[in-house]
Amino acid sequence: MVSGVVLAAVNDWGDCVVDGVPTLKCLEVVIGNIIFISSTVAILVLFAMLIVGGIRFIWSGGNADKLKVARGTLTYAFIGLLFFVGAYLLLSIVDVLFLGGQGRIFRFEIPEL
């Protein structure tokens, strides 16, 4: 049995709705959800492109043109994966160096006055 804490998930509205009316505090939830969903879609697309490139590579049958297309698909999928992981690592480093490593850079929060 696997147990653990899920750190990344679509956020609930919480206390940002007052008397049925969303406040500016709801912007935190909306932007956080957009970031989470876009990251999930990016990972799924990268995974699909790796699979498509692999299938094209297998089905090429030694044809030079088909091998070139498959190699291009795999190359661009790996480049996209490197950009995604690099951006995450860069943000993590900025979080540790400048924000104390509390993970605040991955949470969009509007400061209260």
N, C-alpha and C positions, 0 to 999 in steps of 0.2 A: 504494500500500500504506500502510495506516494503522498506526502503531505508537505505543504510549503505555503509561502505567501506569494500571491501574485502582485507584482509591483506595478505592472503596466496594464491598465484596463480603461475602458470608457468610463468617465466619471459621472456620478449621479448629480442631479441639480443641487442637492444639499439645501443650504439655507439662503441661497441667492434669490429665491422667489419670495416676495413679500405680498401677502394678500392676493395671490394669483398673478402678480405682475412681476416679470423678470427685471432685476436691477442690473447695474453696471457690473456687479460682482459675477453675474452669469457669463460675462465675456471670458473670464478665466476658464470656466468649464468648457465653453464652446471652442476656444483656441486649443486647450489641452486635448479635447476629443479629436479635433482636426489633425493635430500633430500625431496622435496615436494611430488614427485610421490611415493617414497617408503613409506612415512608416510601415504599417502592416501591409498595405497595398504594394508598396515598393518592394518589400521582402518577397511577397508572393509573385510579383512580376519577375524579379530576378531569378527566383527558383524555377519558374516556368520557362524562362529564356535559357537557363542551363539545361533543362530537360529537352527543350526543342533543339538546341544546338547539338546535344548528345545524340538525339534521334537522327538528325540530319547527317551527323558524322557517320553513324552506323549505316544508314541507308544510302550513303554516297556511292558505295560500291567501287571505290577507287577512281571515280570520275573526278578529274582535277577541278572542274568548275564547281561541282557540288561540294567538294572538300573545302574549297576556298570560301564558299558561302557559310558552311558549317563552322569553319575556323573563325570567321568574322563574327558570327553569332555568339560563339563561346567567348571570344576575346572581349566583345562589348559587354557581355553579361558579367564577366569577371571584373572589368573596369568599373562597371556600375556598382558591383558588390564592394570593391575597394573604396570607392567614393563614399558609399553609405557607411561602411565601418570606419573609415577615416574621419568622417564628419562626427560620428558618435564619439570616437576616441578624442578628437580635438575638443569637443564640448566637455567631455569628462575631465580632460586636463585643465581646461579653463576653470571648471567648477572646483577642482582641488586646489589650484594655485590661487585663485582670486576670491572664491566664495566659501572656502573652508571645507569643501568636500561633503556638503550636506545634501547634495542632489537637488539644490534649489534651481539650477539652471534648466532642469527638465520639467519644472512646474511653473507655469505662467501664473503669476500672482499680481494683483493690483494692490499697491500699498494703501493702507487706510490712513486717513488724516487724523 
